[in-house]
Amino acid sequence: MESEHPVPIWFFIGMLILIYGIVIVGAGIHAWIAPPPEAERVALFELHADVWWGAFLTLFGGFYFIRFNPLWKR
């Protein structure tokens, strides 16, 4: 007989942040490869903040996704 284990809310939050990070970093890489015209760029476009922010979210979400995954018991 198996006992039921609750799934932590942090697992779902980590999954959501991980997905957001992957989407943002993908959009940032696309903007880096095919930049918009000069007139449509935002201030400080050359810093590629979307790539950095997406990478941070991906790492942060990946940590929470792995740390609180209910299938990987420690």
N, CA, C and O of each residue as an XYZ file, in Angstrom:
296
protein
N       0.830     -1.172      0.000
C       0.000      0.000      0.000
C       0.884      1.248      0.000
O       1.732      1.422      0.874
N       0.674      2.094     -0.976
C       1.460      3.318     -1.083
C       0.752      4.451     -0.358
O      -0.468      4.596     -0.426
N       1.542      5.238      0.327
C       0.962      6.410      0.969
C       1.098      7.604      0.034
O       2.062      7.707     -0.724
N       0.129      8.495      0.096
C       0.146      9.667     -0.760
C       1.056     10.729     -0.167
O       1.071     10.949      1.044
N       1.818     11.385     -1.040
C       2.703     12.457     -0.616
C       2.262     13.744     -1.293
O       2.024     13.759     -2.501
N       2.153     14.811     -0.536
C       1.765     16.078     -1.154
C       2.888     16.611     -2.045
O       4.069     16.384     -1.783
N       2.501     17.313     -3.086
C       3.465     17.930     -3.984
C       3.680     19.364     -3.502
O       2.719     20.124     -3.381
N       4.930     19.740     -3.227
C       5.176     21.095     -2.722
C       4.842     22.161     -3.771
O       5.057     21.963     -4.967
N       4.321     23.276     -3.306
C       4.000     24.386     -4.199
C       5.268     24.919     -4.853
O       5.208     25.462     -5.956
N       6.420     24.774     -4.189
C       7.683     25.269     -4.733
C       8.086     24.529     -5.984
O       8.794     25.082     -6.826
N       7.649     23.282     -6.129
C       7.908     22.530     -7.359
C       7.221     23.200     -8.536
O       7.826     23.363     -9.596
N       5.956     23.593     -8.363
C       5.220     24.237     -9.447
C       5.746     25.646     -9.728
O       5.793     26.075    -10.881
N       6.136     26.356     -8.684
C       6.717     27.678     -8.879
C       8.039     27.562     -9.637
O       8.306     28.346    -10.548
N       8.856     26.595     -9.263
C      10.113     26.363     -9.972
C       9.895     25.996    -11.424
O      10.638     26.450    -12.295
N       8.883     25.177    -11.702
C       8.585     24.798    -13.073
C       8.153     26.020    -13.886
O       8.576     26.186    -15.031
N       7.322     26.864    -13.304
C       6.848     28.059    -13.999
C       8.001     29.034    -14.271
O       8.102     29.582    -15.369
N       8.860     29.249    -13.284
C      10.003     30.149    -13.473
C      10.972     29.571    -14.489
O      11.548     30.318    -15.280
N      11.163     28.263    -14.486
C      12.020     27.612    -15.472
C      11.487     27.815    -16.884
O      12.255     28.124    -17.795
N      10.201     27.649    -17.073
C       9.593     27.842    -18.402
C       9.719     29.294    -18.835
O      10.072     29.567    -19.983
N       9.436     30.232    -17.930
C       9.593     31.651    -18.249
C      11.038     31.963    -18.642
O      11.278     32.693    -19.604
N      11.991     31.417    -17.904
C      13.398     31.663    -18.211
C      13.795     31.154    -19.580
O      14.519     31.829    -20.312
N      13.326     29.967    -19.932
C      13.646     29.406    -21.245
C      13.048     30.255    -22.354
O      13.699     30.494    -23.371
N      11.820     30.712    -22.171
C      11.169     31.549    -23.188
C      11.896     32.887    -23.328
O      12.142     33.343    -24.445
N      12.241     33.517    -22.202
C      12.909     34.819    -22.254
C      14.300     34.700    -22.865
O      14.689     35.539    -23.678
N      15.047     33.683    -22.492
C      16.387     33.526    -23.065
C      16.290     33.202    -24.556
O      17.143     33.633    -25.331
N      15.290     32.467    -24.962
C      15.099     32.191    -26.389
C      14.777     33.451    -27.167
O      15.308     33.664    -28.257
N      13.907     34.289    -26.613
C      13.584     35.560    -27.268
C      14.801     36.471    -27.304
O      15.014     37.183    -28.285
N      15.605     36.456    -26.239
C      16.811     37.280    -26.208
C      17.843     36.839    -27.220
O      18.485     37.672    -27.859
N      18.010     35.540    -27.371
C      18.957     35.033    -28.370
C      18.467     35.372    -29.770
O      19.265     35.714    -30.643
N      17.176     35.281    -29.983
C      16.625     35.657    -31.291
C      16.881     37.136    -31.580
O      17.247     37.494    -32.700
N      16.691     37.996    -30.575
C      16.941     39.427    -30.760
C      18.432     39.706    -30.943
O      18.802     40.677    -31.604
N      19.277     38.877    -30.371
C      20.717     39.047    -30.520
C      21.152     38.672    -31.940
O      21.980     39.355    -32.543
N      20.586     37.583    -32.467
C      20.952     37.110    -33.806
C      20.353     37.999    -34.882
O      21.033     38.358    -35.843
N      19.087     38.356    -34.729
C      18.387     39.185    -35.718
C      17.870     40.439    -35.012
O      16.687     40.522    -34.684
N      18.751     41.415    -34.778
C      18.330     42.599    -34.024
C      17.310     43.434    -34.782
O      17.309     43.458    -36.013
N      16.435     44.126    -34.037
C      15.456     44.991    -34.691
C      16.161     46.217    -35.284
O      17.318     46.483    -34.958
N      15.476     46.953    -36.141
C      16.081     48.162    -36.692
C      16.468     49.147    -35.586
O      15.907     49.128    -34.491
N      17.423     49.991    -35.897
C      17.965     50.931    -34.906
C      16.880     51.784    -34.248
O      16.955     52.065    -33.052
N      15.879     52.196    -35.015
C      14.828     53.070    -34.485
C      13.895     52.348    -33.509
O      13.230     53.004    -32.707
N      13.832     51.015    -33.557
C      12.913     50.251    -32.702
C      13.590     49.649    -31.473
O      12.935     48.948    -30.702
N      14.857     49.898    -31.275
C      15.579     49.308    -30.144
C      15.296     50.073    -28.860
O      15.053     51.280    -28.872
N      15.332     49.344    -27.761
C      15.162     49.963    -26.449
C      16.511     50.520    -25.985
O      17.553     50.207    -26.560
N      16.475     51.338    -24.952
C      17.712     51.881    -24.409
C      18.583     50.742    -23.872
O      18.071     49.791    -23.281
N      19.853     50.836    -24.073
C      20.838     49.848    -23.626
C      20.600     48.463    -24.231
O      20.843     47.446    -23.582
N      20.126     48.433    -25.470
C      19.872     47.163    -26.159
C      21.132     46.308    -26.237
O      21.062     45.082    -26.164
N      22.274     46.955    -26.383
C      23.532     46.224    -26.582
C      23.964     45.427    -25.350
O      24.880     44.610    -25.449
N      23.332     45.640    -24.197
C      23.669     44.850    -23.009
C      22.969     43.488    -22.986
O      23.375     42.601    -22.236
N      21.929     43.314    -23.794
C      21.190     42.050    -23.908
C      20.694     41.566    -22.548
O      20.954     40.436    -22.135
N      19.972     42.456    -21.867
C      19.445     42.131    -20.534
C      18.485     40.955    -20.573
O      18.390     40.215    -19.594
N      17.777     40.762    -21.667
C      16.841     39.633    -21.746
C      17.570     38.296    -21.701
O      17.059     37.334    -21.127
N      18.744     38.221    -22.292
C      19.511     36.971    -22.242
C      19.984     36.717    -20.811
O      19.870     35.600    -20.306
N      20.513     37.751    -20.160
C      21.002     37.584    -18.792
C      19.861     37.267    -17.823
O      19.986     36.372    -16.987
N      18.757     37.995    -17.933
C      17.625     37.766    -17.049
C      17.025     36.376    -17.291
O      16.669     35.680    -16.340
N      16.915     35.975    -18.548
C      16.394     34.648    -18.851
C      17.294     33.543    -18.324
O      16.810     32.519    -17.841
N      18.616     33.751    -18.416
C      19.548     32.757    -17.878
C      19.420     32.650    -16.362
O      19.451     31.554    -15.804
N      19.273     33.805    -15.697
C      19.090     33.782    -14.244
C      17.808     33.048    -13.869
O      17.814     32.207    -12.969
N      16.709     33.360    -14.553
C      15.443     32.688    -14.254
C      15.527     31.193    -14.532
O      14.964     30.389    -13.788
N      16.224     30.818    -15.592
C      16.371     29.401    -15.915
C      17.134     28.668    -14.813
O      16.735     27.580    -14.398
N      18.216     29.256    -14.345
C      18.983     28.625    -13.270
C      18.190     28.575    -11.961
O      18.167     27.551    -11.278
N      17.548     29.682    -11.625
C      16.764     29.755    -10.398
C      15.592     28.772    -10.437
O      15.365     28.037     -9.475
N      14.855     28.759    -11.533
C      13.731     27.840    -11.672
C      14.177     26.387    -11.727
O      13.515     25.505    -11.180
N      15.308     26.140    -12.394
C      15.841     24.781    -12.451
C      16.235     24.260    -11.086
O      16.033     23.084    -10.780
N      16.804     25.144    -10.253
C      17.155     24.750     -8.891
C      15.914     24.330     -8.103
O      15.900     23.273     -7.472
N      14.877     25.162     -8.146
C      13.653     24.847     -7.410
C      12.953     23.617     -7.992
O      12.386     22.812     -7.253
N      12.993     23.478     -9.305
C      12.370     22.324     -9.951
C      13.039     21.026     -9.509
O      12.363     20.038     -9.226
N      14.356     21.035     -9.452
C      15.089     19.826     -9.053
C      15.004     19.612     -7.540
O      14.800     18.489     -7.077
N      15.160     20.688     -6.779
C      15.177     20.575     -5.311
C      13.867     20.051     -4.740
O      13.879     19.257     -3.800
N      12.743     20.480     -5.289
C      11.438     20.117     -4.732
C      10.663     19.123     -5.604
O       9.451     18.979     -5.444
N      11.338     18.447     -6.508
C      10.674     17.464     -7.353
C      10.225     16.267     -6.510
O      11.055     15.629     -5.862
N       8.941     15.956     -6.510
C       8.469     14.871     -5.643
C       8.884     13.481     -6.132
O       8.800     12.523     -5.363
N       9.322     13.342     -7.364
C       9.720     12.039     -7.873
C      11.129     11.652     -7.466
O      11.472     10.470     -7.450
N      11.939     12.637     -7.139
C      13.321     12.382     -6.744
C      13.459     12.514     -5.247
O      13.814     13.575     -4.733
N      13.177     11.438     -4.556
C      13.255     11.444     -3.094
C      14.720     11.342     -2.672
O      15.513     10.630     -3.287
N      15.055     12.068     -1.614
C      16.413     11.980     -1.072
C      16.437     11.079      0.122
O      17.493     10.875      0.721
